[in-house]
Amino acid sequence: MALAFALYGLFALTFSYFQVRGDALVYFNLLRRFFGEEPDFAYAYQFGSALWNAPFFLVGKLLGIVFGFQPRIFHVSFEEISITVATNVAFVVTLYLGWRILRELGLPRGPGVLFLTAFGTPLFFYVVFDPAGKHAVDTLVLTAATYAFLRCEGPNAQRAALVLGALGGWSLNIRWANGAFFIVLGIALLLRGQQRLAGLAVVAGAISTVVIFALPATRGIEYFFPIISQPVNAAVERVAAPADGLLLEVTPLDTSDPGFDPTIPPRMLFSLHRGLFLWTPLTALAAIGFALAVRRARQTGTNYRFLRALLGAALALLCIHVIWPRWDGGFSFSQRFLTSLFPLYLIGVAELVRRARVVAYPLLVATVAFALMVAFVHDVGYDGVSERDGIGRILEVANSNRDNLRRKIQTDAEDRWKYLWGLLHGRDAKCIHEPVGATDC
């Protein structure tokens, strides 16, 4: 396990982004405004991930005060670096909670299971290549909620129910759609005859929802930003804060009522555009493994109620998107809105490994290699890249331009390590491409 984390650390250090960009500026600027800064804009919109990031942000802010506010590390501020650190800590805690879930279920829980699942799902992309977003924290909260729900049948069931409810309130402030996941878990408690636990969870959830939602108001932060109410065909707007080196490109949201579209859930799984099973095929294997786990649990009578409820909650989270106009997540990797179903993927992969380790591991490694290839092509970009592109275009680029892509990835990795080497030896960032002894270097 230590070796697996060390290898992951090398990968993350080589390829992680540290600049806050795009939609993530919404949550980042909220923190800046909340703690006394004056960014060009700040508003509260599904901001719950900022609750996890806040203590890390404060450490970054303190380091900025101590060492000066000029960006010196990775060309960004300490505050921005703190968000990437927060995301990686969330990732580690998520893996730990996943390990606890697998232990409770008596399933394989070695580093192979944990890291293959992480790198075979969208999670790794939103930890390494887009860490300033909220998907890592969203995944952490739903993984913690899954573990709390599992413990609702243990000796400390009341405490677990309170934690489950509090996590539900937090999760609702991260993504409104997550309410569907927790509603199903609450119904499951009622159907199991655990009315008291369901009541405790509802009370804790209501308190948590209100308290977290009210936090921005205590600092006078508004909950809506005018740009999201503009017509969908309005031009992309650029909101810049030159002093901070931050840039936001915002396409106004489509505020038209899309109605009910039952084709959205299948498209989220199977479409070339952003289909989860096609971009990250390990998730398809995991779904098969989870179905096998449910079948075995039904035959043995062990953990069947838990797995059945988790499956229902996951399906509810998928199906709630029938009313979601931007189900594809814009310019995203795989199906980012299903990243948080990591516990289900993890259980499915563990069940496959339990049943057929020799066959399962080569298949899992192949799917992870495929997902990594797609992620690098998607991240590096290519001529004419567009959010309309699907997996077909990605594979076309990977096949026709692989030598250039390989050189670009290699160059990025070498530049990162030259930069780190320069930092260790006290050289200025501008000198990473210059020989030792060059003028001003």
Backbone hydrogen bonds, N-H to C=O, Kabsch-Sander energy under -0.5 kcal/mol:
donor,donor_aa,acceptor,acceptor_aa,energy
5,F,1,M,-2.3
6,A,2,A,-2.2
7,L,3,L,-2.5
8,Y,4,A,-2.3
9,G,5,F,-2.5
10,L,6,A,-2.0
11,F,7,L,-2.1
12,A,8,Y,-3.0
13,L,9,G,-2.6
14,T,10,L,-1.7
15,F,11,F,-2.1
16,S,12,A,-2.5
17,Y,128,V,-2.0
22,G,247,L,-0.8
24,A,21,R,-1.3
25,L,22,G,-1.8
26,V,23,D,-2.0
27,Y,23,D,-0.6
28,F,24,A,-2.3
29,N,25,L,-2.9
30,L,26,V,-1.2
31,L,27,Y,-1.6
32,R,28,F,-2.1
33,R,29,N,-2.8
34,F,30,L,-2.8
35,F,31,L,-2.1
36,G,33,R,-1.6
37,E,32,R,-3.0
44,A,222,E,-2.8
45,Y,43,Y,-0.7
48,G,173,N,-2.6
50,A,47,F,-2.4
51,L,48,G,-1.5
52,W,48,G,-0.6
52,W,49,S,-0.7
53,N,49,S,-1.8
54,A,50,A,-1.7
56,F,52,W,-0.5
57,F,53,N,-2.8
58,L,54,A,-2.3
59,V,55,P,-1.7
60,G,56,F,-2.4
61,K,57,F,-2.7
62,L,58,L,-2.4
63,L,59,V,-2.5
64,G,60,G,-2.1
65,I,61,K,-1.8
66,V,62,L,-2.4
67,F,63,L,-2.9
68,G,64,G,-1.4
72,R,76,V,-0.6
73,I,76,V,-0.8
74,F,72,R,-0.5
76,V,73,I,-2.0
81,I,77,S,-2.0
82,S,78,F,-2.1
83,I,79,E,-0.9
83,I,80,E,-0.8
84,T,80,E,-1.2
85,V,81,I,-2.2
86,A,82,S,-2.5
87,T,83,I,-2.2
88,N,84,T,-2.1
89,V,85,V,-2.3
90,A,86,A,-2.3
91,F,87,T,-2.0
92,V,88,N,-2.1
93,V,89,V,-2.5
94,T,90,A,-2.3
95,L,91,F,-2.2
96,Y,92,V,-2.2
97,L,93,V,-2.7
98,G,94,T,-2.6
99,W,95,L,-2.4
100,R,96,Y,-2.1
101,I,97,L,-2.3
102,L,98,G,-2.4
103,R,99,W,-2.1
104,E,100,R,-2.3
105,L,101,I,-1.8
106,G,102,L,-0.6
106,G,103,R,-0.9
107,L,102,L,-2.6
114,L,110,G,-2.0
115,F,111,P,-2.8
116,L,112,G,-2.0
117,T,113,V,-1.6
118,A,114,L,-2.0
119,F,115,F,-2.5
120,G,116,L,-1.1
121,T,117,T,-0.5
121,T,118,A,-0.6
124,F,118,A,-1.5
124,F,121,T,-0.8
126,Y,122,P,-1.4
127,V,123,L,-0.5
127,V,124,F,-0.9
128,V,124,F,-2.5
129,F,125,F,-1.1
130,D,125,F,-1.6
133,G,130,D,-1.2
138,D,134,K,-2.5
139,T,135,H,-2.4
140,L,136,A,-2.2
141,V,137,V,-2.5
142,L,138,D,-2.1
143,T,139,T,-2.3
144,A,140,L,-2.6
145,A,141,V,-2.3
146,T,142,L,-2.0
147,Y,143,T,-2.0
148,A,144,A,-2.6
149,F,145,A,-2.6
150,L,146,T,-2.1
151,R,147,Y,-1.8
152,C,149,F,-1.1
153,E,150,L,-0.9
154,G,151,R,-2.0
157,A,154,G,-0.9
160,A,156,N,-2.2
161,A,157,A,-2.4
162,L,158,Q,-2.1
163,V,159,R,-2.3
164,L,160,A,-2.7
165,G,161,A,-2.4
166,A,162,L,-2.5
167,L,163,V,-2.7
168,G,164,L,-1.9
169,G,165,G,-2.1
170,W,166,A,-2.1
171,S,167,L,-3.0
172,L,168,G,-2.1
173,N,169,G,-1.0
173,N,170,W,-0.6
174,I,170,W,-0.6
174,I,171,S,-1.1
175,R,171,S,-2.5
178,N,175,R,-1.6
179,G,176,W,-2.0
180,A,177,A,-1.6
182,F,178,N,-1.6
183,I,179,G,-2.3
184,V,180,A,-1.6
185,L,181,F,-1.4
186,G,182,F,-2.4
187,I,183,I,-2.4
188,A,184,V,-2.3
189,L,185,L,-1.8
190,L,186,G,-1.8
191,L,187,I,-2.6
192,R,188,A,-1.5
193,G,190,L,-1.7
194,Q,189,L,-2.7
195,Q,193,G,-0.7
198,A,194,Q,-2.3
199,G,195,Q,-2.5
200,L,196,R,-2.4
201,A,197,L,-2.5
202,V,198,A,-2.3
203,V,199,G,-2.4
204,A,200,L,-2.6
205,G,201,A,-2.6
206,A,202,V,-2.6
207,I,203,V,-2.3
208,S,204,A,-2.5
209,T,205,G,-2.7
210,V,206,A,-2.2
211,V,207,I,-2.6
212,I,208,S,-2.4
213,F,209,T,-2.3
214,A,210,V,-1.9
215,L,211,V,-0.8
215,L,212,I,-1.0
218,T,214,A,-1.1
218,T,215,L,-0.9
219,R,215,L,-0.5
219,R,216,P,-1.6
220,G,217,A,-1.5
221,I,216,P,-2.3
222,E,42,A,-0.5
228,I,225,F,-1.8
229,S,226,P,-1.7
230,Q,227,I,-1.3
234,A,231,P,-1.6
237,E,250,V,-2.3
239,V,237,E,-0.6
239,V,248,L,-2.8
240,A,238,R,-0.6
241,A,246,L,-2.1
244,D,241,A,-1.7
245,G,241,A,-0.9
245,G,242,P,-0.5
246,L,241,A,-1.4
248,L,239,V,-2.0
250,V,237,E,-2.5
250,V,248,L,-0.6
251,T,249,E,-0.5
255,T,253,L,-0.8
261,D,259,G,-0.6
261,D,322,V,-2.0
264,I,261,D,-1.6
267,R,263,T,-2.0
268,M,264,I,-2.4
269,L,265,P,-1.0
269,L,266,P,-0.5
270,F,266,P,-3.2
271,S,267,R,-1.5
275,G,271,S,-2.0
276,L,268,M,-2.9
277,F,269,L,-2.0
278,L,269,L,-0.5
278,L,275,G,-0.7
279,W,275,G,-2.6
280,T,276,L,-2.2
283,T,120,G,-0.5
283,T,280,T,-2.1
284,A,281,P,-0.7
285,L,281,P,-1.6
286,A,282,L,-2.7
287,A,283,T,-2.0
288,I,284,A,-1.8
289,G,285,L,-2.6
290,F,286,A,-2.7
291,A,287,A,-2.1
292,L,288,I,-2.1
293,A,289,G,-2.1
294,V,290,F,-2.5
295,R,291,A,-2.2
296,R,292,L,-2.5
297,A,293,A,-2.5
298,R,294,V,-2.2
299,Q,295,R,-1.8
300,T,296,R,-2.3
301,G,297,A,-2.4
302,T,297,A,-0.6
303,N,301,G,-0.5
307,L,303,N,-2.4
308,R,304,Y,-2.6
309,A,305,R,-2.0
310,L,306,F,-2.5
311,L,307,L,-2.3
312,G,308,R,-2.2
313,A,309,A,-2.6
314,A,310,L,-2.3
315,L,311,L,-2.4
316,A,312,G,-2.1
317,L,313,A,-2.2
318,L,314,A,-2.0
319,C,315,L,-3.0
320,I,316,A,-2.0
321,H,318,L,-1.2
322,V,319,C,-2.0
323,I,320,I,-1.3
324,W,321,H,-1.6
327,W,324,W,-0.7
327,W,325,P,-0.5
329,G,326,R,-1.3
332,S,330,G,-2.0
334,S,332,S,-0.5
336,R,334,S,-1.0
338,L,335,Q,-1.9
339,T,336,R,-1.5
341,L,338,L,-1.4
342,F,339,T,-0.7
344,L,341,L,-0.7
345,Y,341,L,-1.8
346,L,342,F,-2.8
347,I,343,P,-2.3
348,G,344,L,-2.3
349,V,345,Y,-2.6
350,A,346,L,-2.5
351,E,347,I,-2.1
352,L,348,G,-1.9
353,V,349,V,-2.3
354,R,350,A,-2.3
355,R,351,E,-2.0
356,A,352,L,-2.8
360,A,356,A,-3.2
361,Y,357,R,-2.1
363,L,359,V,-1.3
364,L,360,A,-2.7
365,V,361,Y,-2.8
366,A,362,P,-2.1
367,T,363,L,-2.0
368,V,364,L,-2.1
369,A,365,V,-2.5
370,F,366,A,-2.1
371,A,367,T,-2.4
372,L,368,V,-2.5
373,M,369,A,-2.1
374,V,370,F,-2.5
375,A,371,A,-2.5
376,F,372,L,-2.4
377,V,373,M,-2.2
378,H,374,V,-2.8
379,D,375,A,-2.4
380,V,376,F,-3.2
381,G,377,V,-2.2
385,V,382,Y,-1.8
389,D,386,S,-1.7
391,I,272,L,-3.2
394,I,390,G,-1.7
395,L,391,I,-2.5
396,E,392,G,-1.9
397,V,393,R,-2.3
398,A,394,I,-2.6
399,N,395,L,-2.1
400,S,396,E,-2.2
401,N,397,V,-2.3
405,L,401,N,-2.3
406,R,402,R,-2.7
407,R,403,D,-2.3
408,K,404,N,-2.5
409,I,405,L,-2.6
410,Q,406,R,-2.5
411,T,407,R,-2.8
412,D,408,K,-2.5
413,A,409,I,-2.3
414,E,410,Q,-2.7
415,D,411,T,-2.8
416,R,412,D,-2.2
417,W,413,A,-2.0
418,K,414,E,-2.5
419,Y,415,D,-2.4
420,L,416,R,-2.4
421,W,417,W,-2.5
422,G,418,K,-2.4
423,L,419,Y,-2.3
424,L,420,L,-2.3
425,H,421,W,-1.4
426,G,423,L,-1.3
427,R,422,G,-3.2
431,C,428,D,-2.0
432,I,429,A,-1.4
434,E,431,C,-1.5
438,A,435,P,-2.0
441,C,438,A,-2.5
